[in-house]
Amino acid sequence: MRTFEQIRRHLHTAGFRVTLEEDRLAWVELSLENGQRHQSIFLAEIDDEYGRPFLRVSTAIGAADGIDARQALAFNWESRVGYLAIGDLDGTAHLQLCENRPYEGLNLSEVDRLVLEIGGMGDRMERALSDGDLF
């Protein structure tokens, strides 16, 4: 993978439901549990401090108020895929599950795996934090 446009085209070709597209951003709606649950996944191109492009895959899992920072940091330490962060969503701080990958060495199957893994894990975490299907 060399460009975000290649990733965007792949999302469509692979059959993902892309609901929003902007420059360096795509929003995928993932259907889970036979359509009973859904999870929004955001793919964005970000640059590191040297200008190298990275793919960020993220999903919101709940409002940040009331989150125990120790539990979030323990999750980050133990997690093999993804990390927790705080991000702004419509002016409110939300807990986000994220993964960043450099374009170097990134292939199409890895993009698929990231969308499905971050989406599935994000939905399970959202369910543990709330009773609904908010994201």
N, C-alpha and C positions, 0 to 999 in steps of 0.2 A: 504494500500500500504506500502510495506516495502523496495522495491528495484526499481531502475530505470529499471531494466530488466523486471519487471512486467508491468511497464508503457509502455515500448517499445512493448512488446507482445500485450498488450491491443490495442495500436494504430493500429497494423496490423489487429487484430481480429475485431475491430470496423469499419474497412474499410477506415481508413484515408490513404491518399497517402503519404507514408514515402519515401522521396527521398534521404536522407543521414542518415547514422547511424555511430556513433563513440562511443567510451567509454564515457558514461554519457552524450550523446548528440543525439538528433534525430531532423530531419528537416522534417516538414510536409508541403506539398503544399495544401492549402485549395482553392477549387474552389467556387467562389461566383457569384451570379447573372446569374445562368444557364451557367456557364463557360465563361462569358464575362469578369470577373475579377478574379484575383488570389492573394493570400496573403501567404507569407512564414512565418511559425510559427516555432520557435525554442523551444524545450523542453530540459532542461539541469538539471543535478543534481548539486547542489552547497551545500556547508557545511557552517553552521554558525560558530561563533568563538568557540563553544564548540564541534564541529565535528558532529552536528546533520544534517542529510540530509534534504534538501529542494528541491522542484521542482520549477524551474524557467521557466515560459512560456513567450516568448517575440516575438515581431515582429518589424521590422524596418518600420518607417512611413515617413521618409524624411531626407534629409541632415540637419545637425544641424546649419549650418551658416545661419544667418538671423532669427533664432528663438528667439522670445521674451521670455526671462526667466521668466518674471512676469506672462505671460499667461500660461506657462508650470507649474509654481508653483501653480497658481490658479486652473488649471485642477487637479493637484495632491490633492489639498485640497477638491475639490468638488467631485472627482471621488469615486464611491463606489467599483469599480473593476478596478484594474490596476493603474499604475503610470507611469509617463514619466521619462526617464533617457537618458543620452548620452552614446552611446556605439560605439566601433570601428567596422567598416564594411569595409573590404578591405583597411585599412589604412586611412579611412575617418570617421570623427565623424558624427554619425547619431542619430536622435531622435528615441528612442525605447519606445514602450508601453510594460510594463512588469507586471508580477504578480508572487509573490513567495508564495509557500505554504509548510508548514512542511508536511513530509510524514505521521506523526501521524494524524489520522483522515481523510486522503485523500482517496477517493474511486474512482472507475472507472467512475461513472457518473460525478463527479466533474472534472476529467481530461477532459472528453468530453466537459463539459460546458466551462472550461477555454480555450481550443483550439478554440472553436467556438466563444466565446465572445471576446477574445483578437484578434482573426483573423478578425472578423466582424468590431469591433470598430477600429482596426488598419487600415483596408481598408478605412473606412469612414474618418478617420483622414488624411490618405495619400491623398485621393481624395480632401479634403479641402486644403491641402498644395501644391498640384501639379495638373497638368492636366492629367498625365499619370497613368499607373498602373506599378510602378517600382518594387514593392516588392510582 
